[in-house]
Amino acid sequence: SGGGLLRKYKPLTLERPAVQFLPLTWTVVHPIDEASPLWGQTAEHLTRQQAEFLILIKAFDDTFFQTVHVRHSYRHEEVVWGARFVPAFEPDAQGQMVLDLTLLSEIAPAVEARPSVS
């Protein structure tokens, strides 16, 4: 062991692993539950581990009839805790869905799911 950084790659299960048709926008979601490697992690732990999330997406562009690959990386200091993405689309006055590109990266405080009491 040379004391170097050891990288471990863990695939994350997605809420929706594939989309056949993309009519609006799609937020890639990994549920953090007991089965997730992120369950119980803290910002401090991710910092100590120098965690980084690699996002790899493969899609097919119908216009140019070719496969498109996109890769992005989020480092531990870019993770926003207790937040969610704001929906970037809503119906206009005529009921047509409108995509507001200025909202694509906007976030808001997340609302925790509370167990229902019966």
Secondary structure, DSSP 8 states (H G I E B T S, - for coil): --S-----------SSS--S--SS--------STTSTTTT--HHHHHHTT-EEEEEEEEEETTTTEEEEEEEEEEGGG--TTEEE---EEE-TTS-EEE-GGGTT-EEE---------
